[in-house]
Amino acid sequence: MHIINIDRITVNHAGREIFSDLSWAIGDRDRVGLVGPNGIGKSSLLKAVAGYVTPDTGFISIQRGVRVGYLPQDVTLTPGETLWAVARTPPAELAAVEAALERIEAALADPAVYNDEKKLTRVMGQQEKALEQYERLGGPRHEAHVKELLMRLGFTTADYDLPVDALSGGQKKLAALVQLSIETPHVLMLDEPDNHLDLDAKRHLEAYIRAYPGAVIIVSHDRYLLDEVVTHIAEMDAGKMTLFPGNYTAYAEELEARKTRQQQMFIAQQKRITQIENFIHISEEKAKADLGERHARQARSRRKMLDRMEANGEIIERVVERRRMDLQIEGGRGSNKAMEIVNLAMGFGDDLLFMDVNLLVRHGERVGLVGPNGVGKSVLFKLILGEYEPLDGIIKIGPSCRVGYYSQEHQTLADWLHRSPLDLVRDIQPMSEGNAVSFLLKFLFKYEQLRLPIGGFSGGERSRLQLACLVLQKPNLLLLDEPTNNLDIPSVEVLESALEDFEGAILTISHDRYFLDRSVDRVVELSSGGLKEYIGGYTDYLAARG
């Protein structure tokens, strides 16, 4: 049953049209993954349905009584509060009833009320109604419900007293999801709910979404998540919405099949059109040669046929692929032993992160580094780069290896935030301005962006700029820290293809399970006691862990 109908809406932002004439219907049990390139308007569509954005034209009809819950990309929690205090914050309606009950209790303790039978009867009547409403809103079960949700999303009672400022970005998002879910909205709209979650947290999120009693609409670049929880994919492209049954893999296969069919039909139709145009040309030539009216009639008839095909929209368009990054990392061959770590230990103060870390990465290997948030994966990278000194152990980089580093938080760009992309690439590799412009345009930057300060760029734009820098540096040992964060799915696919063609060695930190399955041949899991190795990609790692 459809509970939300979107009818030909148009949304503009800052004078720019985000999308127009878009229609969609959402059912009460839908599990939909909303996909499309960055900037196409996915977040704007969720905000419009949730009531945070008003469409410029068109209508959004929500069935009476239907509640919509919206989890934005970036969440803000009350600073200074604990996880428990934030999570147990009651919904507005329940909070109002609790406040009313407190006022009623205060009134019942007032001698002017309990000594006046009429006033006492009236206040007790108010209390009875408020208690009925409190029961209906789940007040008596509120804290138990909060604890259940926290547990289902991977929190333990030991986490309850953590200040929200100490939570990771992913944990903050899950805490906000608990707040949102208390009222059990009929429709959950989740914008990148998996960002910054480690692998265990992602599995908790998937289980929660699968069991959710209402509809769930998810914007996500995590193809593994979309494979696990959705039954339909809604693709936004060029302002249009197209629905595909099945999960992400089924969508990708169907999309490729549709493109193949369209191209085949285009070629066949173009061949037929060429034949008709040749017939028209021959008939017109015969008519000019005064060989009879029949040839002129035949030419006019075929011309009308072509005109009708065009007027009725029967002309099949050639398949045009959306422009993608041109990414090729060519660093040449490095040492046979690209990197070796022996008996490494690291900590800060009295806090020991890990010890007895041993790892050998050979030329041509692709190794995925996994482990819970906070275990020290990024710290290990900084040790390899020489930014930290270990407590113990040795790190050896092959003598012929040139290290290329991709930073999760774009720290490699920190010194360039007030400079332009043109300044940056010309500093890495001296070249003419024209060549620098041509190079950056391959990474999907607009010409007018190239002289703007990098500090104003989005996360996705900074990610593409980091990749551009790697191309110029020509490394043959890549250290990639969450390289798929902030990239849309087409850009991630380009990155995967580039890494497949890369000649050197790769060590990558990633929580992108689909990426790990496609890009690594060995997974190493970091814990306080060292590294444990699993042969294969993420699926093999998961199977081995049981």
SVG drawing of the C-alpha trace seen along z (x, -y; Angstrom):
<svg xmlns="http://www.w3.org/2000/svg" viewBox="-16 -32 83 52">
<polyline fill="none" stroke="black" stroke-width="0.4" points="0.0,0.0 1.4,-3.4 1.6,-5.8 3.6,-8.6 3.0,-9.9 5.5,-12.3 3.9,-14.1 6.1,-15.9 8.1,-17.9 10.8,-20.4 13.5,-21.5 15.9,-24.4 18.7,-25.5 20.6,-28.8 19.2,-29.4 20.2,-26.0 17.7,-23.4 18.4,-20.2 15.8,-18.1 12.4,-18.7 9.1,-16.9 10.1,-13.9 7.4,-11.4 7.6,-8.4 5.3,-6.3 6.5,-4.8 4.9,-1.7 4.4,-0.9 7.0,2.0 9.4,0.8 13.1,1.3 14.6,-1.0 18.2,-2.0 18.3,-5.5 21.3,-5.8 22.8,-8.2 25.9,-10.4 26.9,-13.0 25.0,-16.2 22.0,-14.6 19.6,-15.5 19.2,-12.4 19.6,-14.2 17.3,-17.0 14.6,-14.5 14.8,-12.9 14.6,-16.4 11.6,-17.3 9.7,-14.2 10.7,-14.8 9.4,-18.3 12.7,-20.1 12.7,-21.4 9.6,-22.8 9.3,-21.8 9.1,-24.7 6.5,-22.9 4.5,-19.7 3.1,-17.9 4.0,-15.4 1.0,-13.6 1.6,-11.7 -1.3,-9.5 -2.9,-10.9 -1.2,-9.6 2.0,-8.5 5.1,-9.6 8.4,-10.1 11.7,-9.9 14.8,-11.5 18.4,-10.8 20.7,-13.4 24.2,-12.8 25.6,-15.0 24.1,-14.7 24.5,-17.0 24.1,-15.7 23.9,-17.8 27.6,-18.4 28.5,-17.5 25.8,-14.8 26.4,-11.1 25.3,-8.5 22.5,-7.3 21.2,-10.9 21.1,-11.6 19.5,-8.3 16.8,-8.3 15.7,-11.8 11.9,-11.3 10.2,-12.3 8.5,-15.7 5.0,-14.4 6.1,-12.1 8.2,-14.8 5.1,-17.1 3.1,-14.5 5.8,-13.9 6.0,-17.6 2.2,-17.7 2.3,-14.9 5.0,-16.7 2.8,-19.8 -0.2,-17.7 1.8,-16.0 2.9,-19.4 -0.7,-20.6 -1.8,-17.5 0.7,-18.4 -0.7,-21.9 -3.0,-22.3 -5.2,-24.7 -6.0,-21.7 -6.2,-18.7 -8.3,-20.6 -10.8,-21.7 -12.9,-18.7 -13.8,-20.3 -10.3,-21.3 -9.0,-17.9 -11.5,-16.1 -10.6,-18.2 -6.9,-17.7 -7.3,-14.0 -9.3,-13.8 -6.5,-15.6 -4.0,-13.1 -6.1,-10.1 -6.1,-11.5 -2.4,-12.3 -1.6,-8.8 -3.7,-7.2 -1.8,-9.3 1.5,-8.4 0.6,-4.7 -0.4,-5.1 2.9,-6.8 4.9,-4.0 6.1,-6.0 6.4,-3.1 8.4,-1.1 10.5,-4.0 13.8,-3.3 13.5,0.4 12.9,-0.4 16.0,-2.7 18.2,0.1 16.9,2.6 17.6,0.3 21.1,-0.5 21.9,3.2 20.5,4.0 22.8,1.3 25.9,2.7 26.2,0.6 26.9,2.2 26.0,0.9 29.7,0.0 29.1,-2.7 26.2,-4.4 28.4,-6.8 30.6,-7.8 30.3,-11.6 29.0,-12.1 32.1,-14.1 34.1,-10.9 32.0,-8.9 33.2,-8.2 31.3,-9.8 29.6,-6.4 28.6,-6.0 27.1,-9.5 25.0,-8.5 23.8,-5.3 22.9,-7.3 20.8,-9.7 19.2,-6.7 18.1,-5.4 16.6,-8.8 14.8,-8.7 13.5,-5.1 11.9,-5.5 8.7,-6.7 8.9,-3.9 8.2,-6.1 6.2,-4.5 9.0,-5.5 12.7,-5.8 14.7,-7.9 18.4,-7.3 21.1,-9.5 24.4,-7.6 23.7,-5.8 26.8,-3.6 29.4,-6.4 32.3,-5.9 31.0,-2.6 33.3,0.3 32.5,3.7 30.7,5.0 28.6,1.9 27.6,2.2 26.3,5.7 24.3,4.5 22.8,1.7 21.9,4.2 20.2,6.5 18.3,3.5 17.1,2.4 16.0,5.9 13.9,6.2 12.4,2.7 8.6,2.9 8.0,0.0 9.4,-1.3 13.1,-2.2 14.6,-4.5 18.4,-4.5 20.9,-6.8 24.2,-4.9 27.3,-4.3 27.9,-1.0 27.0,1.6 27.3,4.4 24.7,2.8 22.4,2.3 22.8,5.9 22.0,7.1 18.9,5.0 17.0,3.5 14.4,5.1 14.4,2.3 16.8,-0.3 15.6,-3.8 18.0,-5.4 18.1,-9.2 19.8,-10.4 19.3,-13.6 16.3,-14.5 14.5,-11.2 13.6,-8.4 13.8,-4.8 12.9,-1.8 14.6,1.6 13.5,4.7 16.1,6.5 19.3,5.5 22.3,3.5 23.9,6.4 20.7,7.2 20.3,3.5 23.9,3.3 23.3,6.4 19.9,5.2 21.4,1.8 24.1,3.3 21.6,5.6 19.4,2.6 22.3,0.7 23.3,3.7 19.7,4.1 19.3,0.4 22.6,0.3 21.6,3.3 18.2,1.8 19.8,-1.6 22.1,0.1 19.3,2.1 17.1,-1.0 19.9,-3.1 20.4,-0.4 16.7,-0.4 16.6,-4.3 19.6,-4.2 17.8,-1.8 14.6,-4.0 16.7,-7.1 18.4,-5.3 15.1,-4.2 13.8,-7.8 16.9,-9.1 16.5,-6.6 12.8,-7.2 13.3,-11.0 16.0,-10.6 13.6,-8.4 10.8,-11.0 13.2,-13.8 14.0,-11.6 10.3,-11.8 9.8,-8.1 6.3,-8.5 4.4,-9.8 4.6,-6.4 8.2,-7.1 7.4,-10.5 4.5,-9.0 6.8,-6.3 9.4,-8.9 6.8,-11.0 5.3,-8.0 8.7,-6.9 9.5,-10.5 6.3,-10.6 7.2,-7.3 10.4,-8.8 8.7,-12.0 6.1,-10.0 8.8,-8.0 10.5,-11.2 7.2,-12.9 6.1,-9.8 9.4,-9.5 10.2,-6.2 13.8,-7.1 16.1,-5.0 18.9,-7.0 22.5,-5.9 23.7,-4.7 25.7,-7.6 27.8,-6.7 28.0,-9.3 31.5,-10.9 33.8,-9.2 37.1,-10.0 40.1,-9.1 42.2,-7.4 45.4,-5.5 48.1,-5.2 51.4,-4.2 54.4,-3.9 56.3,-1.1 57.9,1.8 59.2,1.6 61.2,3.9 60.1,7.5 59.6,6.8 57.5,3.6 57.1,3.3 58.0,5.4 56.8,4.8 58.5,6.8 57.4,7.0 55.8,3.5 54.3,2.1 52.5,-1.3 50.7,-3.2 50.2,-6.7 51.1,-7.2 49.6,-4.3 47.3,-3.3 48.8,-0.4 47.2,-0.2 48.8,2.9 51.9,5.1 53.6,7.9 52.4,6.6 54.2,8.5 53.4,8.0 55.1,8.6 53.7,7.0 55.3,8.1 55.3,6.4 51.9,6.8 50.0,7.8 46.7,6.2 46.1,6.3 43.1,5.1 43.6,3.9 40.4,4.2 39.6,3.9 37.2,2.0 37.3,-1.8 40.0,-2.9 42.2,0.1 44.9,-1.9 44.7,-1.2 45.3,-4.9 48.1,-5.1 49.8,-2.1 49.8,-4.1 51.4,-7.1 54.1,-4.8 54.8,-3.5 55.0,-7.1 57.4,-8.0 55.0,-10.5 55.1,-8.5 57.9,-6.6 56.9,-3.1 57.4,-1.9 59.2,1.1 59.7,2.9 61.0,2.2 59.3,1.0 61.2,1.5 60.2,-0.1 61.7,1.5 64.6,-0.6 62.9,-0.9 59.5,-1.8 57.8,-5.2 55.0,-5.5 51.7,-7.2 49.4,-8.0 45.6,-8.6 44.3,-10.1 40.8,-9.4 40.3,-12.9 42.1,-14.5 45.1,-15.6 47.3,-15.5 45.5,-18.6 45.7,-20.4 48.5,-22.8 46.6,-23.7 43.2,-24.7 43.7,-28.4 45.3,-27.5 43.7,-26.2 43.8,-22.8 45.9,-24.3 48.5,-25.5 48.6,-22.1 49.1,-19.9 51.7,-22.3 53.6,-22.2 53.7,-18.3 54.7,-18.2 55.7,-21.4 53.6,-21.8 51.9,-24.6 48.6,-26.0 46.9,-24.5 48.2,-21.0 47.2,-21.4 43.6,-22.4 43.3,-19.4 44.6,-17.1 42.2,-18.2 39.2,-18.1 39.8,-14.4 38.9,-14.2 35.4,-15.7 36.2,-19.2 34.5,-22.1 36.6,-24.7 35.4,-27.4 36.5,-25.4 40.1,-25.1 41.2,-28.5 39.0,-28.3 40.4,-27.6 40.4,-23.8 39.0,-24.6 35.6,-25.2 35.5,-21.8 33.1,-19.0 34.3,-15.7 33.9,-14.0 35.8,-16.7 38.7,-16.5 38.8,-12.7 39.1,-13.1 41.8,-15.7 43.8,-13.3 43.5,-10.7 44.8,-13.2 47.8,-13.9 48.6,-10.1 48.6,-9.9 51.2,-12.7 53.4,-11.2 53.7,-7.9 53.9,-5.7 54.5,-1.9 53.4,-1.3 49.9,-2.6 48.7,-3.3 45.0,-4.0 43.0,-5.0 39.3,-4.6 39.6,-5.6 36.0,-5.0 34.6,-7.4 32.9,-10.4 33.1,-8.9 29.9,-8.1 29.5,-4.5 30.7,-5.3 33.9,-6.9 34.5,-3.9 34.1,-1.6 36.7,-3.6 39.0,-3.4 38.6,0.4 39.5,0.7 42.5,-1.5 43.8,0.5 43.2,3.7 45.6,2.3 48.1,0.9 51.5,2.7 52.7,2.0 51.7,3.1 48.6,1.9 47.8,1.8 44.3,0.3 42.2,-0.4 38.5,0.0 35.1,0.7 33.7,0.9 33.1,4.6 32.2,4.6 35.4,2.8 37.4,5.3 35.9,8.2 36.8,6.6 40.2,5.1 42.2,7.2 43.5,10.8 44.4,10.9 42.7,9.4 44.6,8.7 42.7,7.9 44.4,5.6 43.8,6.1 45.6,5.2 47.5,8.6 48.7,8.1 47.6,9.0 45.6,12.1 45.7,13.0 42.8,14.3 43.3,15.3 40.8,13.8 38.4,10.8 35.9,9.7 33.5,12.5 36.3,15.1 37.3,13.2 33.7,13.2 33.3,17.0 36.6,17.8 35.6,15.8 32.3,17.7"/>
</svg>
